[in-house]
Amino acid sequence: MRTARRGLLAAAAIALATPTVAQPAFPTRPVRMIVPFAPGGATDLITRLLAEEMARPLGQSIVVENRSGASGTIGGNFVARSPADGYTLFMGTTGTNILAPFFVADAPYDTQRDFRGAAMVAGIANLLVVGSAVPATTVHEFIAHARANPGRVNYAATGSGSQMAMELFLQRAGITATAVNYRGSGPALQDMIRGDIHATMDLISSTLPTVQEGRLRALGVSTATRNPRAPDVPTLQEAGVPGYEFLSWQGVFAPRATPDVVIETISRAINEALAVPELRRRIGAMAADPMGGTPAEMDRYIAREVETLSAVARAAGIRPQ
């Protein structure tokens, strides 16, 4: 018994004498932020603004790198397969991290399996807009018009987000319309002005100028609250479409196995950056609204989005191409 006790005491002494291996400090070198689109777009600009402010609390620079292609999935796959050490981050979007599997054949990653969120960054509302070919000034009138003209109403889908926002509306409203695909908002809005296209659900940054010029009519905003840029436009929920909410957003992701302490450090830096008034002003100037939040809040939000929009894609018969 004494021998066993002496052995335990010796082992305890060795354990106490052995130095604890600490988690390496983060970051000790520059961090890369991958943007999955070409330079110059809203996601790229927001990323560069955020990176500049995040560098202060992190104490390291953040290098923004553009890796575009395949609807943003090339950049996403690069980050998903990178070392999970926090030094390679992804500025993901609704399109790259929720909608890609519905629209891109053989999408190379699964957001919930391959990523974890650090914090949401910014969100942009969509507007339901109609042209002169539609005799409607309210959402109720548009719904009535679609029901009275089955198979004859169309809408411009200017990307996966635009199409999904509209399909969610159609399903919640109990009506149908035919999608006409466009490469960008400009040609779609021109066709709406001419009367060839009846409606669209596109970003407020793209649609509001034409509405303000009086050439198109805004019937509803996609978010749960009214947008200060168009305060007279009701939300679609207010206009009588229960449960409708859609947001086009950007958020920072890391590879799934990234340690909690690293994710928390990144998240704190994002939230500190988003609290800077000048950054908030510059994001707002792009018709976006700063968001922020915790990693857990972001992961819960992503899970809800995947569940809701997966059902919408199935009901709409959307197939990856």
Secondary structure, DSSP 8 states (H G I E B T S, - for coil): -HHHHHHHHHHHHHHHHS-------S-SS-EEEEESS-TTSHHHHHHHHHHHHHHHHHTS-EEEEE---GGGHHHHHHHHTS-SSSSEEEEEEHIIIIIHHHHSTT-S--HHHHEEEEEEEEEE-EEEEE-TTS--SSHHHHHHHHHHSTTT-EEEE-SHHHHHHHHHHHHHHT---EEEE-SSHHHHHHHHHHTS--EEEEEHHHHHHHHHTTSSEEEEESSSS--TTSTTS-BTTTTT-TT----EEEEEEEETT--HHHHHHHHHHHHHHHT-HHHHHHHHTTT-EE----HHHHHHHHHHHHHHHHHHHHHHT----
